[in-house]
Amino acid sequence: MGLGSDMYRQQILDHYKNPRNKGEMSDPDFSHTGENPSCGDTITVDVQLKDDNETIKYVSFTGDGCAISQASASMLSQHLQGMTLEELDELDTDDVTEMLGVDISPMRIKCAVLARQVAQDGAAIHDGEITLEATTVE
């Protein structure tokens, strides 16, 4: 691990200690909660869309969990702004780990991708593609 890895570790720590966009949104277009029972992480993602009902205007989150899950939610809340719901749907695990910038162990991948999966499931419920009973559990 070189200097670059240390920089990304510091970035994760910063997002964990000083999360961006953390807090409940008063009137989201959609909101969804998911959990990672193996680690105890729980995240709720609130999304406000632009007038086109397709482009993400603002994202906030609440929840508790490990540094990876909370830092990932913080980073993702910034990353998603300006994306379309289709682009959100196309995000995969590699996109999340690239955003985090460090190697994530197999045991921690579920922590890292929880916020992404919650946001994707919330969008799918909003679009009528899945029902609320299809709760995110990583």
N, C-alpha and C positions, 0 to 999 in steps of 0.2 A: 504494500500500500504506500503510495507516494503522497506528496504534498496535496495533490488534487483531491484524494480521498479524504484527507483531513478537512479540507475546505467544505466538502459536501457533508461530512459529519457535523461540522459546525453549523452549516445551514439547517440541517435536520434539527439539531438542538435549539437553534434560534426559533424555528417555526413551532417547536414543541413548547418552549418557554414563553414565546410571544406570538401566539397564533393569529393569523390574519383572518378576518371575516368570521370570527367566532362569535356566536350569539344567535338568538332566534330572530327570524325575519317576521315582521308583523303581518304581511299579506302576500305570502309566496304564491306563485302560480301552481307549484306543487312542492310537496314535502314528503320525505320518506325516511324511515328508520331501519337500520339493519344492525346485526350483531355478529361478532366472531366469538362463538361460545368457547372455543379452545383457548382463547386468551382473555376473554372478558371485555373486549372492546365493544362499545356501542356508539354509533354515529347516526345523527339525523342531519340530512342535507335538505336545505330550503333553496328553491330556485325561483327567480323572477325572470320572466321572459320579456323581450322587447315586443313592440306592438305587432310584429309579424307572427307572434306565437311560435316562433321556430328558433330564434337566436337568443342565447343566454345573456341576460343583462347583468345579473348579480347572483352570487352564490354565497350562502352562509352555512355554517354548520354548528352543531352542538354535540356534545358527547364526552365520554370518558374512555381512557384506554392508554395503551403503551405509547412511548415516544414516537414509534414508527407510524402507528395509525393516526395519531393526532397531527403529526407533522405532514403526513401525506394528505390528510383532509385540508389542512391549511394551504399547502401548496396547490392542491387541486382546485380549491375555491378561487384562487387567482387565475389558474391556468384555463379554467372553463369559460371565463367571461369573454364574450365575443364569439364563442363557438356556436355552431348550430346543434340541434338535438341529434341530427344524423352524425355529426362529427363526434359528439359524446358517445353515441352508440358504437362507433368504430374504435374507441380507445381500448387498448388491451393491456395485459400485464407488463409487457415490454415498455409501453409508453409510460406507465407509472414508475417502473424501476429506473428508466432513463431520467425522468423528472427528478427522482430522489438522488440520483447520481452515485449511488453506492451499491455494492453487491448485497442483495438481501438473501438471507439463508432460507431454505425451503420452509422452515418452521415459521418464518416471519412474513412470507409472501401474503398470506391471508390478511395479516395486519395492514400491509402496505396497500392492498387493492380494495379494502373494505369501502372506503369513501367513493371510489370509482363505481363499484358495483351498486352501492346504494343510490347514487345519482342516476345510473343507467336504469335501474329498476323503477325509480321514481318517474323518470321520463316515459318509460314503457307503460306504466300505470296511467300517467297523464294522457298518453296517446291512445289508451284503450287496448294496448297490445297484450297486457297481462292484467290479472286482477290483484287487488290488494292482498289477497291471501298468499300471493307469491312473494312472501317476505324474504328479504335478503338475509341469508345466513351463510357466511363463508366458512 
